Amino acid sequence: MYMWNKPKQLTEHEQYLMDIRKENIKVHLTRIIILIAFFILWEIAARLMWIDSFITSQPTAVYNTLISLTQSGELFKHLFITIGETVLGFILGTIIGTLIAIMLWWSPFISRVLDPFIVMLNSLPKVALGPIIIVWAGAGITAVIVMALLISTIITIINVYGGFNEVDSEKVILVQSFGATKKQVLQKVILPASYPAIINALKINVGLSWVGVIMGEFLVSKAGLGYLIVYGSQVFKLNLVMTSILVLAIASVVMYIGVAFLEKKLIK
Amino acid sequence: MSKKILSIRNLSKTYHTKESETIAVKDFSIDIMEGEFVVIVGPSGCGKSTILSILSGLLKPSSGEIIYKLTKPLSIGYMLQNDHLFPWRTILKNVLLGLEIQGRTTPENIEKAKKQLETYGLGKFMHQYPYQLSGGMRQRAALIRTLAIDPDILLLDEPFSALDYQTRLAVSEDIVSILRKEKKTVIMITHDLNEAISMASRVVVLSKRPGEIRNIHEIKLSSEGESMLQKRKAPEFMDYYNRIWRELDVHVE
């Protein structure tokens, strides 16, 4: 038996949702097209000698380098070293920065005393301290991590301490009216209320730790993606440089997404 | 006759800034009886909140004394303009905050707090978060949080001013009936004369800064019922209103 199915009439809300979905698909599609077009154009330009692939490399060469680096195990060695340094840098940076912020909150006197020093350290380009760090910490992983820490700790102190100070003073008065001690004010109000600020610091620190780690690797290291990039450019292996940058870009995006996901989980 | 539980003698408070010093409260003296509902009214900036802060122990007076006539250590409940329920805690956890800070989260006290939530219609919401409750319910939860530590005196600092007018009427009615049922001694601050006269057993009128007591009115309304709207219909209500209004001496400058 044949039945007529009238095309289903969409309700206004369904239509609205549908429009949003269509718009989203359009945006995603355009992004992908741009990315693909970029690589295709790069490849064509290299093949037709519009650009010199010796200094610009080309996608197929990058792909081949990627495969050989993966097969030899080189890639993962360098990738894991860099990721390890970065994760250590941003976790330690967040913890140390938060502890110092707690100290500043605890003692307004210390906070006033240290304020100009923190401002100075914040505006100082930390890379300038690189040579000193190498001398003190040695030319190795320690120096790289110290570099990352230096960058992320200062900004954590500033952000988290700012978060502490933004906590509604009436909430503090409320717990004080119950007879809370300073430690209880910290535990019951200041820390839980600043939770979003701390998570936010974590997010900023991911990016900053990458900066610190790559900078550190440029300066000192014998392994890691930053090392591969510098080494590749010194021996004019641009394929290696481009491959490393590509891997770095993907790794940093993945880590950012990871932290953003964590943020969603932790903040309801 | 109920007994005196609190004597305030010649309380004064001066605030200092680099440029000047401001006398906020001057020679404030009053005796508070057990179970009384005292409302303090006065123009803005007359030091009303300062008095409550001093009574709550958060602020030291410049001079004067407060004498508590109690055999046990005094416990004070302080309620502020906003409910200040912590968004990261459930309603029950919020209500237990004071007990937690004072290290008194015994099973009996927790049970009591839960029972109070049940009694005042928040039992179902115990495990929900503040944002899931209406403004009136949140204010009630804030009151139960204050009551959970079993305070001898409750200090209410404009507890309804963050609510819209209709909610405000309902919530103040609600809160007064809870406080009456729990037989608490209350000192409240408000701007709203209607609220003051219909809630209070005594209304204290403060002058402009520096805040001094202008007058204290015993409120006796011959209304039929206990509800605040009925009280507002009492024939004496307007008399009190007009007298207090004149004493407040409000000008728009």
Interface residues (C-beta under 8 A of the other chain):
Chain A: D168 E170 K171 I173 L174 V175 Q176 S177 F178 G179 A180 Q184 K188 V189 P192 A193 Y195
Chain B: S56 G57 L58 I76 G77 Y78 L80 Q81 N82 H84 F86 W88 L97 G98 E100 I101 Q102 I149
